[in-house]
Amino acid sequence: MRCDICGKKGVRTHKVVRTYGKGKEILIIENIPVVTCPHCGESYLEADTLHEIERIKLHKKSFAVKRAIPVADFVTA
């Protein structure tokens, strides 16, 4: 596979977690494939991945599973 930015071969795909929204409207999406190029250092999402993220966000009630998560507040001393 070639990098969409620099055109060199050898890009790698890895999975990440991203959050969308905030407060009670927050949505966490796991296992999002991100393409990273070892040559130019760019990381990007492919178009089909972006479309799927938008579909998940639009229909989050049918995709999401509610989980309790710990939340910490960063306070400077």
C-alpha positions as CSV (number, residue, x, y, z in Angstrom):
1,M,0.0,0.0,0.0
2,R,1.3,3.5,-0.8
3,C,1.0,6.6,1.3
4,D,-1.6,9.1,0.0
5,I,0.7,12.0,1.1
6,C,4.3,11.1,-0.1
7,G,3.5,8.1,-2.4
8,K,6.0,5.7,-0.9
9,K,5.3,2.1,-0.2
10,G,5.2,0.7,3.3
11,V,2.3,2.4,5.2
12,R,1.0,0.6,8.2
13,T,-2.5,0.5,9.6
14,H,-3.1,0.5,13.3
15,K,-6.2,0.8,15.5
16,V,-7.0,3.8,17.7
17,V,-9.8,5.1,20.0
18,R,-11.4,8.5,19.4
19,T,-13.9,10.5,21.3
20,Y,-16.6,12.6,19.8
21,G,-18.8,15.2,21.6
22,K,-18.6,16.0,25.3
23,G,-20.4,15.6,28.5
24,K,-23.5,13.4,28.4
25,E,-23.3,13.4,24.6
26,I,-19.8,11.9,24.4
27,L,-19.3,8.9,22.1
28,I,-16.2,6.8,22.2
29,I,-15.4,4.8,19.0
30,E,-12.9,2.0,19.4
31,N,-10.8,0.2,16.8
32,I,-10.7,3.0,14.2
33,P,-8.1,2.1,11.5
34,V,-5.5,4.9,11.0
35,V,-2.9,4.8,8.2
36,T,0.6,5.9,9.2
37,C,3.5,6.4,6.9
38,P,7.0,5.6,8.3
39,H,8.6,7.7,5.6
40,C,6.9,11.1,5.9
41,G,5.4,10.6,9.4
42,E,1.8,11.4,8.3
43,S,-1.2,9.7,9.9
44,Y,-4.6,9.9,8.3
45,L,-8.0,8.3,8.0
46,E,-9.2,6.9,4.7
47,A,-12.5,8.2,3.1
48,D,-14.4,5.0,3.8
49,T,-13.3,5.1,7.5
50,L,-14.5,8.7,7.8
51,H,-17.9,7.7,6.2
52,E,-18.3,4.9,8.7
53,I,-17.5,7.2,11.6
54,E,-20.2,9.6,10.5
55,R,-22.6,6.7,10.1
56,I,-21.8,5.5,13.6
57,K,-22.2,9.0,15.0
58,L,-25.6,9.4,13.2
59,H,-27.0,6.1,14.4
60,K,-25.1,5.9,17.8
61,K,-28.1,4.6,19.7
62,S,-28.1,1.4,17.6
63,F,-24.3,1.0,17.7
64,A,-23.3,2.1,21.1
65,V,-23.2,0.1,24.3
66,K,-23.3,2.0,27.5
67,R,-20.3,1.5,29.9
68,A,-19.3,3.2,33.0
69,I,-15.9,4.9,32.7
70,P,-13.8,6.6,35.3
71,V,-13.2,10.3,34.7
72,A,-10.4,12.3,36.3
73,D,-10.1,16.1,36.5
74,F,-6.6,17.5,35.8
75,V,-6.0,20.1,38.5
76,T,-2.7,22.1,38.5
77,A,-1.2,22.7,41.9
